[in-house]
Amino acid sequence: MPKLTCIFNGRALAVHHVADGKIVIGRDADCEIQVDSLAI
């Protein structure tokens, strides 16, 4: 199973395991993976 690791300044902030199919990444509350960082 693939995984998505969010790293900032060499530190892992979050690890998300990705299932088959489509996922949505973004700042909205509707997204499966929410990114709440202005650096991204």
C-alpha positions as CSV (number, residue, x, y, z in Angstrom):
1,M,0.0,0.0,0.0
2,P,1.5,3.4,-1.0
3,K,1.9,6.1,1.7
4,L,2.2,9.8,1.6
5,T,4.6,11.4,4.1
6,C,4.4,15.1,4.8
7,I,7.9,16.4,5.9
8,F,8.8,20.0,6.9
9,N,12.3,21.0,8.0
10,G,13.4,17.3,8.0
11,R,10.6,16.3,10.4
12,A,7.7,14.1,9.5
13,L,4.5,15.9,10.2
14,A,2.0,13.2,9.0
15,V,2.0,9.8,7.3
16,H,-1.1,8.8,5.3
17,H,-1.6,5.4,3.9
18,V,-3.3,5.6,0.5
19,A,-5.8,3.0,-0.6
20,D,-6.5,2.2,-4.3
21,G,-8.5,4.8,-6.1
22,K,-8.7,8.5,-6.1
23,I,-7.9,10.8,-3.1
24,V,-8.2,14.5,-2.7
25,I,-5.5,16.6,-1.1
26,G,-6.1,20.2,-0.1
27,R,-7.1,22.8,2.4
28,D,-10.9,22.3,2.3
29,A,-12.6,20.3,5.0
30,D,-14.0,18.0,2.2
31,C,-10.6,16.7,1.4
32,E,-9.5,13.2,2.5
33,I,-6.0,14.5,3.3
34,Q,-6.2,18.1,4.7
35,V,-3.0,20.2,4.5
36,D,-3.2,23.1,6.9
37,S,0.1,24.8,6.1
38,L,0.9,28.0,4.2
39,A,4.3,26.5,3.4
40,I,2.8,24.1,0.9
